[in-house]
Amino acid sequence: MNVRTRTVAAGAIGIAVLALTTPAARAVDENTNEAAGVICGTDRASGLAVATARARDCATALQVARAFTRTWNSGGEGATTVHAAGSAWNCQEQPGTLNPYQECIETSRTGRWITLTS
């Protein structure tokens, strides 16, 4: 195995590791210029950023985003209810200062929410 082959193999492994890791949650500055929560990562199907209030809710937020995107991609329009992470979530488009965004709020009134933004 020559140096070039080893370099390409090492690079491919590094890219695979980066692709499989979940991005670290970080502060978000959504359309309102206010700290609105944390970005949990990107919904793979839509390419939209997924955010929620607390980093500990990121796994749930990504599950809700995935469920919403499936509904949205299958022709769902307007407000919709999705079931994910053991709960029902009401989702709909909200006007933003710069761009509209999708918001899902847990129906059991726990105060948990997620947003999908471009």
C-alpha positions in Angstrom: 0.0 0.0 0.0 1.6 3.3 -1.1 1.4 6.6 0.7 -1.3 8.0 -1.7 -3.6 5.0 -1.0 -3.1 5.2 2.7 -3.9 9.0 2.6 -7.1 8.5 0.6 -8.2 5.6 2.9 -7.5 7.7 6.1 -9.4 10.7 4.5 -12.4 8.5 3.7 -12.5 7.1 7.2 -12.4 10.6 8.7 -15.2 11.8 6.4 -17.3 8.8 7.4 -16.8 9.5 11.1 -17.8 13.1 10.7 -20.9 12.2 8.7 -22.1 9.8 11.4 -21.7 12.0 14.4 -24.4 14.3 15.7 -23.4 18.0 15.7 -23.0 19.5 19.1 -25.9 21.6 20.3 -25.1 25.3 20.2 -26.9 28.6 20.8 -29.3 29.7 18.1 -30.1 33.2 16.9 -33.3 32.5 14.9 -35.3 35.0 12.9 -35.9 37.2 15.9 -32.3 38.0 16.9 -33.0 36.5 20.3 -31.4 33.4 21.9 -34.1 30.9 21.1 -32.5 27.6 22.1 -30.0 25.2 20.7 -29.4 23.8 17.2 -29.5 20.0 17.4 -28.5 19.2 13.9 -30.0 19.0 10.4 -33.0 17.0 9.3 -31.5 14.8 6.6 -34.6 14.7 4.4 -35.3 18.5 4.3 -31.8 19.9 5.0 -33.4 22.2 7.6 -31.8 23.1 10.9 -33.5 21.5 13.9 -33.6 23.5 17.1 -35.2 23.1 20.6 -35.1 24.9 23.9 -32.7 22.5 25.7 -29.8 20.4 24.5 -31.1 17.4 26.5 -34.2 17.4 24.1 -32.1 17.2 20.9 -32.7 13.5 20.3 -36.5 14.1 20.6 -36.3 17.2 18.4 -34.6 15.2 15.6 -37.2 12.4 15.9 -40.1 15.0 15.7 -38.4 16.7 12.7 -38.0 13.4 10.9 -41.7 12.6 11.5 -42.8 16.0 10.4 -40.7 15.9 7.2 -42.2 12.5 6.3 -45.7 14.1 6.6 -44.7 17.2 4.8 -43.0 15.3 1.9 -46.1 13.1 1.4 -48.2 16.1 0.6 -49.2 17.3 4.0 -50.0 21.0 4.0 -50.9 23.5 6.7 -51.1 22.5 10.3 -50.6 18.8 11.0 -50.2 16.5 14.0 -47.3 14.0 14.1 -46.5 11.3 16.5 -42.9 10.9 17.6 -40.8 10.2 20.7 -43.9 8.9 22.5 -45.9 12.1 22.1 -48.2 14.0 19.7 -46.9 17.2 18.3 -48.8 20.0 16.5 -46.8 21.4 13.6 -47.3 24.4 11.4 -45.6 27.2 9.6 -44.9 30.4 11.5 -44.0 33.8 10.1 -40.4 34.8 10.9 -38.8 38.2 10.8 -36.7 37.1 7.8 -38.2 33.8 6.7 -41.1 31.6 7.7 -40.2 28.5 9.7 -41.8 25.3 10.8 -42.7 24.8 14.5 -43.9 21.8 16.3 -45.3 22.0 19.9 -46.0 19.0 22.1 -49.7 18.6 22.6 -49.5 17.5 26.2 -48.6 21.1 27.1 -45.2 20.3 28.6 -43.8 23.4 26.9 -41.5 21.4 24.6 -41.1 22.7 21.1 -38.9 22.3 18.0 -38.3 24.5 15.0 -37.1 23.7 11.5 -35.4 26.6 9.8 -33.4 27.3 6.7 
